[in-house]
Amino acid sequence: MVASLAHGAIARQIATSEPPHQQVRAAERLTWIEQFLETTDSPIAVEDVLEKGHAGRRWFQNLWRRTWRMRPRIGLIGPNNLKGLGHQNRDLMKSLPIAEWLTPESLATAAEFLSMRQARRIDRFLRRVDVLLFIETPFFEGLPRQARKLGLRVVCVPNWEWLHPGLSWLHDVDLMICPTRRTFAMLSEWRERFGFRWELQCCPWPIDIEAIPFRQRDVCRRYVFVNGTDQRHPLRLDGSPTEVRRKGLEWLIAAAWRLPQIPFLVWSQTDELFDVPENVEVRRSTAMNADLYRDGDVCLQLSRWEGLGLPLLECQAAGMPLITIDEAPMNEHQPVAVVPVVDHELLELWPRRWIAAPRVNPDDVAVTLAAWFGRDISQASRAARQFVEREHSWKQTRSQMLQWIVNESPNGERTE
């Protein structure tokens, strides 16, 4: 009854005219309370096909591996596609000793649609590993809980914009490795406000620098914009539709109309674009990320939000200075210039996940781009590559990340 009354009070608070950031905090409290009002649970179907004696075998396997000082086996679950999440998973496979990789593309994406054969495949995956690792989502609601029951360590690399405190699987995570300072700050606050018991580590996310060759840029003659899949999120608080696009393509196009003398190159995985002026060339994105940064001199990324934002790092690895908006985590990546944020609006990215999305003025975008066009960027180009090598390379990060994942001390001992 108390939870129900609090739920109603907070729901009314969200509907008020408070600033968007305060409304987001109220929405987070609301989703956290809703956990206690839910009467049904949807555990993963794999629980129904576990063989008898499974827990005993797990105990014996753990004892055997500890006796012989064998490093825990890491199991990765996540997609292998051409989106940012797929690129991150492939980097993990290349850079860490991943023992098993289960890709959801070949399985149903909801537990209720799992066949017995698919559930057994997940069960075999869990039996072969000691650590469950995933980026952003475990894809199956009860998977972290089942992994914990079987004695596995559960490690998540969270993308902040897809989380809300009401997600039941959050309670079954042992370690959160935050890829940005913005994510680390949010989850640190949640741990205090909602009582989550994760270990928290902050690790500026590494990228595969060797796969992106450096090219010295000397003068800013053309801007490059990576549009990706051009995700659109149509709901405001009042339910009214919008044409809000995560990458901020509409701001770039508006600025390009104001700057007919400046050429732009837009890479996109979709053909649903705005009416573009003649100074904007549009190309279809390729499977090789390095191709996106071969032409052009300065990378412009106007994302309203990013969990990480691979193009903000990849462009700098290629020697392109970065211009972005003055909002975290985009402004964490050492841009040479930022476009000021004028205000925020409340948007629902998906059910129960509200964020305060920043807005910029296209005139400010145009002024910033005009100021850098034609400038000598030689030093900025070298500094961009050095920044990524120093703070976002697997060479610098691999050992520490692996110790966190397998729960080892620097001397190789397991920590408890």
BATITOR-824993 format. One record per residue (C-alpha): residue number from 1; residue in three letters; chain; x, y, z. Coordinates in steps of 0.001 Angstrom, whole numbers. Layout:
<sites>
{NUM,'ALA','A',{X,Y,Z}} ...
</sites>
This chain:
<sites>
{1,'MET','A',{0,0,0}} {2,'VAL','A',{2827,2404,880}} {3,'ALA','A',{4564,1655,-2421}} {4,'SER','A',{1305,2240,-4294}} {5,'LEU','A',{782,5644,-2633}} {6,'ALA','A',{4394,6668,-3347}} {7,'HIS','A',{3967,5529,-6942}} {8,'GLY','A',{970,7803,-7430}} {9,'ALA','A',{2672,10801,-5803}} {10,'ILE','A',{5793,10510,-7926}} {11,'ALA','A',{3790,9936,-11110}} {12,'ARG','A',{2031,13258,-10442}} {13,'GLN','A',{5409,14923,-9846}} {14,'ILE','A',{6680,13777,-13260}} {15,'ALA','A',{3656,15371,-14923}} {16,'THR','A',{4445,18798,-13442}} {17,'SER','A',{6426,21542,-15117}} {18,'GLU','A',{9630,20879,-13177}} {19,'PRO','A',{12959,21073,-15056}} {20,'PRO','A',{13677,17954,-17177}} {21,'HIS','A',{16543,16770,-14948}} {22,'GLN','A',{14245,16814,-11884}} {23,'GLN','A',{11573,14963,-13831}} {24,'VAL','A',{14119,12296,-14770}} {25,'ARG','A',{15043,11800,-11100}} {26,'ALA','A',{11355,11422,-10261}} {27,'ALA','A',{10941,8899,-13086}} {28,'GLU','A',{13878,6896,-11715}} {29,'ARG','A',{12249,6749,-8291}} {30,'LEU','A',{9008,5699,-9942}} {31,'THR','A',{10510,2783,-11852}} {32,'TRP','A',{12410,1649,-8751}} {33,'ILE','A',{9173,1547,-6723}} {34,'GLU','A',{7362,-262,-9533}} {35,'GLN','A',{9591,-3290,-8887}} {36,'PHE','A',{7728,-3854,-5621}} {37,'LEU','A',{4306,-3523,-7256}} {38,'GLU','A',{4901,-6118,-9964}} {39,'THR','A',{3258,-9444,-9236}} {40,'THR','A',{4700,-11537,-12057}} {41,'ASP','A',{8216,-12507,-12992}} {42,'SER','A',{9521,-13901,-16272}} {43,'PRO','A',{12517,-16100,-15489}} {44,'ILE','A',{14450,-17387,-18435}} {45,'ALA','A',{13134,-20678,-19805}} {46,'VAL','A',{16540,-22284,-19399}} {47,'GLU','A',{15664,-22897,-15726}} {48,'ASP','A',{13175,-25540,-16836}} {49,'VAL','A',{15784,-27676,-18605}} {50,'LEU','A',{18668,-27666,-16136}} {51,'GLU','A',{19916,-31179,-15505}} {52,'LYS','A',{19898,-32628,-12015}} {53,'GLY','A',{23179,-32337,-10198}} {54,'HIS','A',{24167,-29214,-12155}} {55,'ALA','A',{24944,-27154,-9031}} {56,'GLY','A',{27107,-29948,-7656}} {57,'ARG','A',{29116,-30161,-10862}} {58,'ARG','A',{29639,-26406,-10780}} {59,'TRP','A',{31029,-26620,-7238}} {60,'PHE','A',{33398,-29420,-8273}} {61,'GLN','A',{34507,-27520,-11401}} {62,'ASN','A',{35244,-24390,-9345}} {63,'LEU','A',{37247,-26409,-6826}} {64,'TRP','A',{39230,-28087,-9629}} {65,'ARG','A',{40060,-24797,-11339}} {66,'ARG','A',{41063,-23105,-8094}} {67,'THR','A',{43259,-26047,-7100}} {68,'TRP','A',{45190,-25844,-10361}} {69,'ARG','A',{45128,-22011,-10320}} {70,'MET','A',{43324,-21856,-13649}} {71,'ARG','A',{42009,-18433,-14723}} {72,'PRO','A',{38181,-18228,-14789}} {73,'ARG','A',{36611,-18730,-18208}} {74,'ILE','A',{34757,-15696,-19564}} {75,'GLY','A',{31497,-16107,-21469}} {76,'LEU','A',{30285,-13183,-23608}} {77,'ILE','A',{26678,-12728,-24675}} {78,'GLY','A',{25848,-10029,-27221}} {79,'PRO','A',{25190,-9341,-30912}} {80,'ASN','A',{27657,-9596,-33759}} {81,'ASN','A',{26281,-6915,-36080}} {82,'LEU','A',{27353,-3674,-37774}} {83,'LYS','A',{26066,-1434,-34983}} {84,'GLY','A',{28163,-2,-32178}} {85,'LEU','A',{27324,-2888,-29862}} {86,'GLY','A',{28557,-5404,-32419}} {87,'HIS','A',{31843,-3546,-32851}} {88,'GLN','A',{32366,-3457,-29078}} {89,'ASN','A',{31714,-7192,-28761}} {90,'ARG','A',{34185,-8000,-31522}} {91,'ASP','A',{36793,-5858,-29772}} {92,'LEU','A',{36224,-7857,-26583}} {93,'MET','A',{36697,-11105,-28490}} {94,'LYS','A',{39901,-9825,-30066}} {95,'SER','A',{41414,-8283,-26942}} {96,'LEU','A',{40350,-10515,-24032}} {97,'PRO','A',{40566,-14316,-23517}} {98,'ILE','A',{36859,-14960,-24154}} {99,'ALA','A',{36132,-18687,-23877}} {100,'GLU','A',{32578,-18661,-25324}} {101,'TRP','A',{30518,-16126,-27305}} {102,'LEU','A',{26749,-16570,-27503}} {103,'THR','A',{25133,-14253,-30066}} {104,'PRO','A',{21407,-13505,-29608}} {105,'GLU','A',{20878,-13230,-33388}} {106,'SER','A',{20342,-16995,-33540}} {107,'LEU','A',{18018,-17037,-30511}} {108,'ALA','A',{14670,-15456,-29704}} {109,'THR','A',{14988,-12068,-28012}} {110,'ALA','A',{12335,-12707,-25360}} {111,'ALA','A',{12290,-15535,-22837}} {112,'GLU','A',{8717,-16543,-23602}} {113,'PHE','A',{9674,-17411,-27180}} {114,'LEU','A',{12609,-19661,-26306}} {115,'SER','A',{12277,-23181,-27571}} {116,'MET','A',{13536,-26092,-25492}} {117,'ARG','A',{16478,-26481,-27885}} {118,'GLN','A',{17419,-22814,-27564}} {119,'ALA','A',{17151,-22949,-23782}} {120,'ARG','A',{19474,-25938,-23691}} {121,'ARG','A',{21963,-24017,-25829}} {122,'ILE','A',{21985,-21214,-23241}} {123,'ASP','A',{22325,-23805,-20486}} {124,'ARG','A',{25380,-25356,-22189}} {125,'PHE','A',{26874,-21870,-22554}} {126,'LEU','A',{26501,-21203,-18813}} {127,'ARG','A',{28010,-24579,-17888}} {128,'ARG','A',{31163,-23860,-19912}} {129,'VAL','A',{32061,-20523,-18312}} {130,'ASP','A',{32791,-19007,-14903}} {131,'VAL','A',{32036,-15357,-15707}} {132,'LEU','A',{29043,-13940,-17607}} {133,'LEU','A',{29981,-10729,-19448}} {134,'PHE','A',{27675,-8487,-21489}} {135,'ILE','A',{27428,-4923,-22749}} {136,'GLU','A',{24276,-2884,-22116}} {137,'THR','A',{21767,-5751,-21693}} {138,'PRO','A',{21767,-9497,-20919}} {139,'PHE','A',{19066,-9897,-23634}} {140,'PHE','A',{17157,-12422,-21510}} {141,'GLU','A',{15432,-11137,-18404}} {142,'GLY','A',{16443,-13909,-16013}} {143,'LEU','A',{19901,-14720,-17362}} {144,'PRO','A',{21999,-12871,-14727}} {145,'ARG','A',{19905,-14397,-11937}} {146,'GLN','A',{20366,-17874,-13331}} {147,'ALA','A',{24111,-17272,-13731}} {148,'ARG','A',{24363,-16205,-10091}} {149,'LYS','A',{22481,-19319,-8969}} {150,'LEU','A',{25051,-21416,-10796}} {151,'GLY','A',{27948,-19638,-9106}} {152,'LEU','A',{29014,-17443,-12048}} {153,'ARG','A',{30335,-13920,-11632}} {154,'VAL','A',{28142,-11436,-13559}} {155,'VAL','A',{29847,-8438,-15193}} {156,'CYS','A',{28067,-5688,-17133}} {157,'VAL','A',{29448,-2851,-19255}} {158,'PRO','A',{26488,-440,-18939}} {159,'ASN','A',{25327,2119,-21463}} {160,'TRP','A',{23547,4616,-19228}} {161,'GLU','A',{20747,5628,-21592}} {162,'TRP','A',{19275,2104,-21736}} {163,'LEU','A',{19101,1600,-17968}} {164,'HIS','A',{16465,2477,-15399}} {165,'PRO','A',{16424,1454,-11709}} {166,'GLY','A',{13373,-781,-12189}} {167,'LEU','A',{15213,-3397,-14267}} {168,'SER','A',{15122,-6584,-12205}} {169,'TRP','A',{18420,-7957,-13563}} {170,'LEU','A',{20377,-5021,-12134}} {171,'HIS','A',{20262,-6676,-8700}} {172,'ASP','A',{22091,-9735,-10041}} {173,'VAL','A',{25165,-7923,-11381}} {174,'ASP','A',{28395,-8249,-9412}} {175,'LEU','A',{30481,-5661,-11290}} {176,'MET','A',{29687,-2640,-13442}} {177,'ILE','A',{32569,-1478,-15677}} {178,'CYS','A',{31475,2029,-16672}} {179,'PRO','A',{32793,3115,-20105}} {180,'THR','A',{32377,6855,-19400}} {181,'ARG','A',{32583,9167,-16409}} {182,'ARG','A',{28964,10144,-17036}} {183,'THR','A',{27869,6509,-16588}} {184,'PHE','A',{30023,6095,-13490}} {185,'ALA','A',{28498,9196,-11875}} {186,'MET','A',{24934,8024,-12574}} {187,'LEU','A',{25464,4497,-11224}} {188,'SER','A',{27339,5804,-8172}} {189,'GLU','A',{24290,7932,-7398}} {190,'TRP','A',{21927,5001,-7969}} {191,'ARG','A',{23959,2851,-5612}} {192,'GLU','A',{23415,5445,-2882}} {193,'ARG','A',{19766,6217,-3690}} {194,'PHE','A',{18475,2706,-4368}} {195,'GLY','A',{20835,425,-2467}} {196,'PHE','A',{22401,-1503,-5356}} {197,'ARG','A',{25399,-3535,-4245}} {198,'TRP','A',{27559,-3648,-7380}} {199,'GLU','A',{31259,-3167,-7504}} {200,'LEU','A',{31823,-61,-9642}} {201,'GLN','A',{34814,670,-11839}} {202,'CYS','A',{35330,3443,-14383}} {203,'CYS','A',{37267,2544,-17514}} {204,'PRO','A',{37430,4991,-20461}} {205,'TRP','A',{36462,2503,-23132}} {206,'PRO','A',{39296,1228,-25374}} {207,'ILE','A',{39027,859,-29136}} {208,'ASP','A',{41004,-1159,-31657}} {209,'ILE','A',{43527,1527,-32604}} {210,'GLU','A',{45496,-795,-34888}} {211,'ALA','A',{42426,-1166,-37121}} {212,'ILE','A',{42223,2608,-37714}} {213,'PRO','A',{45311,4012,-39444}} {214,'PHE','A',{46407,7522,-38533}} {215,'ARG','A',{46608,10203,-41230}} {216,'GLN','A',{47968,13654,-40515}} {217,'ARG','A',{45400,16408,-41245}} {218,'ASP','A',{46768,19879,-41931}} {219,'VAL','A',{43900,22208,-42840}} {220,'CYS','A',{40158,21911,-42173}} {221,'ARG','A',{38660,21688,-45674}} {222,'ARG','A',{35720,19321,-45113}} {223,'TYR','A',{33658,18139,-42143}} {224,'VAL','A',{32693,14489,-41643}} {225,'PHE','A',{29515,13354,-39868}} {226,'VAL','A',{28773,9709,-38953}} {227,'ASN','A',{25003,9259,-38855}} {228,'GLY','A',{24844,5512,-38180}} {229,'THR','A',{21355,4029,-38121}} {230,'ASP','A',{19790,7445,-37467}} {231,'GLN','A',{17666,6305,-34542}} {232,'ARG','A',{14538,8347,-33956}} {233,'HIS','A',{12669,8562,-30657}} {234,'PRO','A',{9175,9965,-31099}} {235,'LEU','A',{7688,10453,-27600}} {236,'ARG','A',{7603,13482,-25353}} {237,'LEU','A',{6125,13529,-21840}} {238,'ASP','A',{2665,14409,-23159}} {239,'GLY','A',{2837,11584,-25725}} {240,'SER','A',{3138,13971,-28678}} {241,'PRO','A',{5228,12720,-31631}} {242,'THR','A',{8576,14264,-32498}} {243,'GLU','A',{11281,13786,-35095}} {244,'VAL','A',{14082,13735,-32547}} {245,'ARG','A',{17143,11967,-33941}} {246,'ARG','A',{19861,10776,-31610}} {247,'LYS','A',{22804,11873,-33804}} {248,'GLY','A',{21479,15422,-34320}} {249,'LEU','A',{21443,15208,-38121}} {250,'GLU','A',{18813,17948,-38378}} {251,'TRP','A',{21197,20396,-36658}} {252,'LEU','A',{23957,19591,-39129}} {253,'ILE','A',{21648,20046,-42136}} {254,'ALA','A',{20361,23349,-40769}} {255,'ALA','A',{23947,24561,-40292}} {256,'ALA','A',{24940,23339,-43761}} {257,'TRP','A',{22208,25453,-45371}} {258,'ARG','A',{23706,28459,-43564}} {259,'LEU','A',{27241,27608,-44781}} {260,'PRO','A',{26986,26887,-48532}} {261,'GLN','A',{30747,27428,-48995}} {262,'ILE','A',{31707,24597,-46592}} {263,'PRO','A',{31608,20950,-47805}} {264,'PHE','A',{30251,18148,-45615}} {265,'LEU','A',{30441,14365,-45874}} {266,'VAL','A',{27675,12371,-44161}} {267,'TRP','A',{27992,8613,-43653}} {268,'SER','A',{24638,6924,-43035}} {269,'GLN','A',{23200,3434,-42685}} {270,'THR','A',{19758,4664,-43698}} {271,'ASP','A',{18393,6563,-46682}} {272,'GLU','A',{15713,8373,-44675}} {273,'LEU','A',{17431,11756,-44495}} {274,'PHE','A',{16326,15356,-44554}} {275,'ASP','A',{16421,17484,-47687}} {276,'VAL','A',{20162,18148,-47948}} {277,'PRO','A',{21849,21111,-49670}} {278,'GLU','A',{24350,20685,-52491}} {279,'ASN','A',{27354,21099,-50186}} {280,'VAL','A',{26428,17880,-48301}} {281,'GLU','A',{27593,14588,-49816}} {282,'VAL','A',{25864,11474,-48459}} {283,'ARG','A',{27535,8060,-48597}} {284,'ARG','A',{26336,4660,-47448}} {285,'SER','A',{28263,3436,-44392}} {286,'THR','A',{30648,532,-44940}} {287,'ALA','A',{31366,-2530,-42831}} {288,'MET','A',{34885,-1248,-42059}} {289,'ASN','A',{34801,1613,-39580}} {290,'ALA','A',{38220,2855,-40728}} {291,'ASP','A',{36678,3770,-44115}} {292,'LEU','A',{34539,6431,-42442}} {293,'TYR','A',{37583,8567,-41632}} {294,'ARG','A',{39705,8350,-44791}} {295,'ASP','A',{38195,11452,-46381}} {296,'GLY','A',{37692,14761,-44635}} {297,'ASP','A',{39556,16653,-41940}} {298,'VAL','A',{37415,17360,-38856}} {299,'CYS','A',{34717,15085,-37427}} {300,'LEU','A',{31463,16702,-36328}} {301,'GLN','A',{29259,14638,-33970}} {302,'LEU','A',{26165,16368,-32571}} {303,'SER','A',{24678,13432,-30654}} {304,'ARG','A',{21990,14244,-28115}} {305,'TRP','A',{23068,11187,-26123}} {306,'GLU','A',{25572,8354,-26383}} {307,'GLY','A',{26326,5359,-24224}} {308,'LEU','A',{29871,5601,-25513}} {309,'GLY','A',{29934,7031,-29030}} {310,'LEU','A',{32543,5054,-30982}} {311,'PRO','A',{32843,7652,-33793}} {312,'LEU','A',{33970,10259,-31249}} {313,'LEU','A',{37003,8083,-30478}} {314,'GLU','A',{37584,6411,-33844}} {315,'CYS','A',{37759,9728,-35707}} {316,'GLN','A',{40516,10935,-33378}} {317,'ALA','A',{42435,7678,-33765}} {318,'ALA','A',{42390,8420,-37504}} {319,'GLY','A',{43791,11923,-36888}} {320,'MET','A',{40540,13898,-37148}} {321,'PRO','A',{39982,16539,-34471}} {322,'LEU','A',{36520,16315,-32908}} {323,'ILE','A',{33765,18916,-32572}} {324,'THR','A',{30729,17889,-30527}} {325,'ILE','A',{28138,19354,-28151}} {326,'ASP','A',{28886,20454,-24596}} {327,'GLU','A',{27139,17541,-22886}} {328,'ALA','A',{28477,14408,-21195}} {329,'PRO','A',{29670,11932,-22260}} {330,'MET','A',{30353,13564,-25652}} {331,'ASN','A',{32438,16358,-24142}} {332,'GLU','A',{34550,13819,-22184}} {333,'HIS','A',{36418,12841,-25352}} {334,'GLN','A',{38761,15860,-25636}} {335,'PRO','A',{37025,17793,-28451}} {336,'VAL','A',{38771,20807,-29954}} {337,'ALA','A',{35493,22740,-29750}} {338,'VAL','A',{32014,22242,-28300}} {339,'VAL','A',{28651,23658,-29335}} {340,'PRO','A',{26822,25128,-26319}} {341,'VAL','A',{23634,23482,-25053}} {342,'VAL','A',{20719,25928,-24836}} {343,'ASP','A',{18234,23761,-22899}} {344,'HIS','A',{16939,20219,-22361}} {345,'GLU','A',{13721,18400,-23157}} {346,'LEU','A',{12254,15283,-21556}} {347,'LEU','A',{12151,12279,-23907}} {348,'GLU','A',{11109,8662,-23413}} {349,'LEU','A',{13659,6502,-25227}} {350,'TRP','A',{11773,3309,-24481}} {351,'PRO','A',{9113,2333,-21929}} {352,'ARG','A',{10028,3624,-18470}} {353,'ARG','A',{13322,5212,-19547}} {354,'TRP','A',{13158,9005,-19568}} {355,'ILE','A',{16154,11236,-20185}} {356,'ALA','A',{16804,14972,-20308}} {357,'ALA','A',{17987,15353,-23900}} {358,'PRO','A',{20032,18474,-24728}} {359,'ARG','A',{19163,20892,-27505}} {360,'VAL','A',{21491,23208,-29399}} {361,'ASN','A',{20918,26161,-31687}} {362,'PRO','A',{21829,25496,-35363}} {363,'ASP','A',{23182,29060,-35504}} {364,'ASP','A',{25720,28112,-32810}} {365,'VAL','A',{26671,25045,-34852}} {366,'ALA','A',{27223,27217,-37925}} {367,'VAL','A',{29316,29761,-35989}} {368,'THR','A',{31541,27013,-34540}} {369,'LEU','A',{32085,25332,-37905}} {370,'ALA','A',{32811,28623,-39675}} {371,'ALA','A',{35432,29462,-37043}} {372,'TRP','A',{37352,26225,-37683}} {373,'PHE','A',{36982,26007,-41448}} {374,'GLY','A',{40277,26783,-43206}} {375,'ARG','A',{42315,26703,-39979}} {376,'ASP','A',{45607,24911,-39484}} {377,'ILE','A',{44767,21723,-37561}} {378,'SER','A',{48164,19973,-37727}} {379,'GLN','A',{48771,20039,-33986}} {380,'ALA','A',{45157,19170,-33187}} {381,'SER','A',{45374,16170,-35526}} {382,'ARG','A',{48428,14754,-33747}} {383,'ALA','A',{46939,15518,-30322}} {384,'ALA','A',{43766,13609,-31243}} {385,'ARG','A',{45692,10423,-32003}} {386,'GLN','A',{47840,10814,-28893}} {387,'PHE','A',{44748,11222,-26719}} {388,'VAL','A',{43266,7933,-27927}} {389,'GLU','A',{46576,6096,-27615}} {390,'ARG','A',{46983,7394,-24068}} {391,'GLU','A',{43482,6917,-22686}} {392,'HIS','A',{41485,4621,-25003}} {393,'SER','A',{43784,1860,-26233}} {394,'TRP','A',{43533,-1828,-25371}} {395,'LYS','A',{47272,-1861,-24801}} {396,'GLN','A',{46844,470,-21838}} {397,'THR','A',{43605,-1048,-20542}} {398,'ARG','A',{43582,-4807,-21203}} {399,'SER','A',{45390,-6015,-18067}} {400,'GLN','A',{43389,-3908,-15613}} {401,'MET','A',{40040,-4756,-17218}} {402,'LEU','A',{40790,-8467,-17166}} {403,'GLN','A',{41685,-8311,-13459}} {404,'TRP','A',{38346,-6634,-12714}} {405,'ILE','A',{36363,-9137,-14785}} {406,'VAL','A',{37860,-12299,-13292}} {407,'ASN','A',{38099,-10742,-9803}} {408,'GLU','A',{41866,-11027,-9452}} {409,'SER','A',{44406,-8918,-7596}} {410,'PRO','A',{47371,-7511,-9584}} {411,'ASN','A',{49510,-10527,-8552}} {412,'GLY','A',{47014,-12960,-10078}} {413,'GLU','A',{45284,-14054,-6847}} {414,'ARG','A',{41518,-14325,-6735}} {415,'THR','A',{39888,-11732,-4473}} {416,'GLU','A',{36765,-12380,-2425}} 
</sites>
